[in-house]
Amino acid sequence: MSETAMAALRRCELCPRRCAADRLRGETGFCGAGAAATVALAAQHHGEEPCISGSRGSGTVFFSRCNLRCVYCQNHEISWGDTGKDLSATELAEVFLQRQTAGAHNLNLVSPTPYIPVIAAALRQAKNQGLKIPVVYNSNAYENVAALRLLDGLVDIYLPDLKYFTEEAASRYSGVKNYFAVAAAVVLEMHRQVGNLTFSEEGLAVRGLLIRHLVLPGQRDAACRILEWIHSNLPNETFVSIMSQYVPLWQARRHPEINRRLSPVEYQAVLDYFDKTGLLNGYMQDLAAATEEYVPMFDLSGLNAEP
């Protein structure tokens, strides 16, 4: 692990919460992450965008703990809890290589923000040992630009979920301040590093930025404002995945306004606005995607010697 990465763990400021925890001495900050990377599952996943999942699946590595507290989180078992196995950078590199051996089209790092220094070290080791498939960084976009620069040259595809436009929604549903200002700067840095999305001859993503937005009930206007920001600040060729898969899980019942699925009228309004912006490329979902069937079983699969 580089000295820069070690310094990031000695005084953790990887996300805007800036807990300053000395993770090398056993301290943990808001998210609960320590010096090792805690992983709950490594497996082939077929539920991503077509250019990510392909025919053989995306090699997803689900990291435990999170710097947000989304009340509707479908992965709350690992984002709010301690489920997972602690791995060193060397052990994590082996998990990455196993996904390639298993035939994954890419390596998909899910909720990686608390572990950026360990991941950077693991990626360098794995690449030195033959990792060749594209690396996908799949995050909530609430991180510091300085931390993201530790991954410059190591990540091929950035897949941020640009979650909220308003302060009220970010605070109410994820317990976070200044979300959009932070996430917007992060998305611009991601684009600086990898540019627009590019594809192989088979139609698989090989490099670039793909922005997700999960449309929440009652947040149609905010979703449209996010699309307008993308249009105003990034090339029209930027790919946007407009997701309808929201399911009122975990603590959503405490918030009546989001304790329901997205309506067809709400979702169609956002899709129509996308067409009006001038953005050229995007993915949409069938409303039938709003199901609990896609929630993984976090059983520590894929974390041992065999893929």
C-alpha positions in Angstrom: 0.0 0.0 0.0 1.4 3.4 -0.9 2.2 6.0 1.7 -0.6 8.2 0.3 -3.0 5.4 0.9 -1.7 4.7 4.4 -2.1 8.4 5.2 -5.7 8.2 4.1 -6.3 5.5 6.6 -4.4 7.2 9.4 -6.8 10.2 9.2 -9.9 9.2 7.3 -11.4 11.9 5.1 -12.4 9.7 2.2 -15.9 11.2 2.3 -17.3 14.6 3.2 -18.1 13.4 6.8 -14.3 13.7 7.4 -14.4 11.6 10.6 -10.6 11.7 10.8 -10.5 8.3 12.4 -7.1 6.6 12.6 -8.2 3.3 11.1 -4.7 1.8 11.3 -5.0 2.0 15.1 -8.4 0.4 15.2 -10.6 3.5 15.2 -13.7 3.6 13.1 -15.7 6.6 11.9 -19.3 7.1 10.9 -19.4 4.1 8.5 -17.7 1.7 10.9 -15.0 0.7 8.4 -11.6 -0.3 9.8 -8.2 -0.9 8.2 -9.2 -4.0 6.2 -11.9 -4.1 3.5 -15.0 -5.8 4.7 -16.7 -7.8 1.9 -20.0 -9.6 2.1 -20.2 -11.3 -1.3 -18.3 -11.8 -4.6 -20.4 -13.3 -7.4 -21.6 -13.0 -11.0 -24.5 -10.5 -11.2 -26.9 -10.2 -14.1 -29.1 -7.3 -13.0 -26.9 -4.4 -14.1 -27.3 -2.4 -17.3 -26.9 -4.6 -20.4 -23.5 -3.2 -21.3 -22.3 -4.1 -17.8 -24.0 -7.5 -17.3 -23.5 -8.9 -20.8 -24.1 -12.6 -21.2 -21.8 -13.9 -18.5 -22.5 -11.4 -15.7 -20.7 -8.7 -13.9 -18.2 -9.8 -11.3 -19.6 -7.9 -8.4 -17.8 -7.5 -5.1 -20.2 -6.2 -2.4 -18.5 -4.1 0.3 -20.0 -3.9 3.8 -20.7 -0.6 5.6 -21.6 2.7 4.0 -21.2 6.4 4.5 -24.9 7.0 3.8 -27.9 5.8 5.9 -30.6 5.4 3.2 -33.8 4.5 4.9 -34.9 2.4 1.9 -31.6 0.6 1.3 -32.1 -2.8 -0.2 -28.7 -3.9 1.0 -29.2 -2.6 4.6 -28.0 -6.0 5.9 -24.5 -5.0 5.0 -24.6 -1.2 4.7 -26.0 -0.7 8.2 -24.6 -3.9 9.8 -21.4 -5.8 10.2 -22.0 -8.8 7.9 -18.9 -9.5 6.0 -15.3 -10.8 6.0 -12.3 -8.6 6.6 -9.7 -8.8 3.8 -6.3 -7.4 3.4 -5.3 -5.8 0.1 -3.5 -9.0 -1.0 -6.6 -11.1 -0.1 -8.9 -8.7 -1.9 -6.7 -8.8 -5.0 -7.2 -12.6 -5.1 -11.0 -12.1 -4.9 -10.7 -9.7 -7.9 -8.7 -12.3 -9.9 -11.3 -15.0 -9.0 -14.0 -13.0 -10.7 -12.0 -12.9 -13.9 -11.3 -16.6 -13.7 -15.1 -17.2 -13.3 -15.7 -15.5 -16.6 -17.0 -12.1 -15.6 -17.1 -9.4 -18.2 -15.8 -6.9 -15.6 -15.0 -6.4 -12.0 -17.8 -4.4 -10.3 -17.0 -2.8 -6.9 -20.2 -2.1 -5.1 -20.3 0.6 -2.3 -16.5 0.9 -2.3 -16.0 4.4 -0.9 -14.9 3.5 2.7 -12.2 1.3 1.3 -10.6 3.3 -1.5 -7.0 3.0 -0.2 -7.3 -0.7 0.2 -9.0 -1.1 -3.1 -6.3 0.9 -4.9 -3.6 -1.3 -3.4 -5.5 -4.5 -4.3 -6.1 -3.3 -7.9 -2.4 -2.6 -8.4 -1.6 -6.1 -7.1 -4.3 -7.8 -9.2 -3.3 -5.9 -12.4 0.3 -7.0 -11.8 -0.9 -10.6 -11.5 -2.9 -10.5 -14.7 -6.2 -8.7 -14.1 -7.4 -7.5 -17.5 -11.1 -7.1 -17.4 -12.5 -3.5 -16.9 -12.9 -2.3 -13.4 -16.3 -0.7 -12.5 -16.6 1.6 -9.6 -20.2 1.5 -8.4 -20.8 4.2 -5.7 -23.3 6.6 -4.2 -21.1 9.5 -5.4 -20.8 10.9 -1.8 -17.0 11.0 -1.6 -14.2 13.5 -1.7 -12.6 14.3 -5.0 -9.2 14.0 -3.5 -9.9 10.4 -2.4 -11.3 9.6 -5.9 -8.0 10.6 -7.4 -6.3 7.7 -5.6 -8.1 5.6 -8.2 -7.1 7.6 -11.3 -5.7 5.1 -13.8 -7.0 2.1 -11.9 -10.8 2.4 -12.7 -12.1 2.0 -16.2 -15.8 2.6 -15.7 -17.4 4.9 -13.2 -21.0 4.0 -12.3 -22.3 6.6 -9.8 -25.8 6.8 -8.5 -26.6 10.5 -8.5 -29.3 10.2 -5.8 -30.7 13.6 -4.8 -31.0 17.1 -6.0 -32.5 18.8 -2.9 -31.0 19.1 0.6 -34.3 18.1 2.1 -34.5 14.7 0.4 -30.8 13.9 1.0 -31.1 14.7 4.7 -34.5 13.0 5.3 -33.8 9.8 3.4 -30.0 9.4 3.7 -29.0 11.5 6.7 -26.5 13.6 4.7 -25.8 17.2 4.1 -24.6 19.0 0.9 -25.2 15.8 -1.1 -25.8 17.3 -4.6 -22.9 19.8 -4.4 -20.5 17.0 -3.4 -21.8 14.4 -5.8 -21.8 16.8 -8.8 -18.1 17.6 -8.2 -17.4 13.9 -7.9 -19.2 13.1 -11.2 -17.2 15.7 -13.0 -14.0 14.2 -11.6 -15.1 10.8 -12.8 -15.7 12.1 -16.3 -12.3 13.8 -16.2 -10.7 10.5 -15.5 -12.5 8.2 -17.9 -14.5 10.3 -20.4 -17.6 9.2 -22.2 -18.7 5.6 -22.2 -17.1 3.5 -24.9 -17.9 -0.1 -26.0 -16.4 -3.2 -27.3 -17.5 -4.8 -30.6 -19.8 -7.0 -28.6 -21.5 -3.9 -27.1 -20.0 -4.2 -23.6 -18.8 -1.1 -21.8 -15.0 -0.9 -21.6 -14.4 2.6 -20.4 -16.2 5.8 -19.4 -18.9 7.3 -17.2 -22.5 5.9 -16.8 -24.6 7.9 -14.4 -27.5 6.2 -12.6 -30.5 7.9 -11.0 -33.0 6.0 -9.0 -36.3 7.8 -9.3 -38.0 8.0 -5.9 -41.8 8.4 -5.3 -42.7 12.1 -5.1 -39.3 13.1 -6.5 -40.2 13.5 -10.2 -39.2 17.2 -10.4 -35.9 16.6 -8.6 -35.1 13.8 -11.1 -35.8 16.2 -13.9 -33.5 18.8 -12.4 -30.7 16.2 -12.1 -31.1 15.4 -15.8 -30.9 19.1 -16.6 -27.7 19.4 -14.6 -26.2 16.5 -16.5 -27.2 18.1 -19.8 -25.7 21.5 -18.8 -22.4 20.2 -17.4 -21.5 17.1 -19.4 -21.5 16.1 -23.1 -24.8 15.2 -24.6 -23.3 11.8 -25.3 -23.2 11.0 -21.6 -25.0 7.8 -20.7 -27.7 8.0 -18.1 -29.6 5.0 -16.6 -33.0 6.1 -15.3 -34.1 3.4 -12.8 -37.6 2.6 -11.7 -36.7 -0.3 -9.4 -37.4 1.5 -6.1 -39.0 -0.8 -3.5 -40.0 0.5 -0.1 -37.8 -1.7 2.0 -36.1 -1.4 5.4 -37.3 1.8 7.2 -39.2 3.3 4.3 -42.5 2.6 6.1 -41.5 5.4 8.5 -41.9 7.9 5.7 -45.4 7.6 4.2 -44.5 9.6 1.1 -42.0 7.0 -0.1 -43.7 4.0 1.4 -45.0 2.9 -2.1 -43.6 2.0 -5.5 -43.1 4.5 -8.2 -46.2 5.2 -10.4 -46.1 4.7 -14.2 -47.1 8.4 -14.5 -44.1 9.6 -12.4 -41.6 7.4 -14.2 -42.9 8.3 -17.7 -42.7 12.0 -16.9 -39.0 11.6 -16.1 -38.4 9.7 -19.3 -40.2 12.3 -21.3 -38.0 15.0 -19.7 -34.9 13.1 -20.6 -36.0 13.3 -24.3 -36.5 17.0 -24.0 -33.0 17.8 -22.5 -31.1 16.9 -25.6 -29.2 14.0 -23.9 -28.7 11.3 -26.5 -27.9 8.0 -24.6 -29.7 6.3 -21.8 -31.2 3.2 -20.3 -34.7 2.7 -18.8 -36.3 0.0 -16.8 -39.6 -1.8 -16.9 -41.6 -1.0 -13.8 -41.6 -4.8 -13.1 -38.0 -4.3 -12.0 -39.3 -3.0 -8.7 -39.1 -6.3 -6.9 -37.2 -7.8 -3.9 -36.0 -10.7 -6.1 -32.9 -8.8 -7.1 -31.6 -8.4 -3.5 -28.5 -10.7 -3.2 -27.9 -13.2 -0.4 -25.0 -11.9 1.5 -23.5 -15.2 2.5 -19.8 -14.5 2.0 -19.7 -16.5 -1.3 -16.7 -16.0 -3.5 -14.4 -15.0 -0.7 -12.4 -18.2 -0.4 -9.8 -19.8 -2.6 -12.1 -21.1 -5.3 -14.1 -18.8 -7.6 
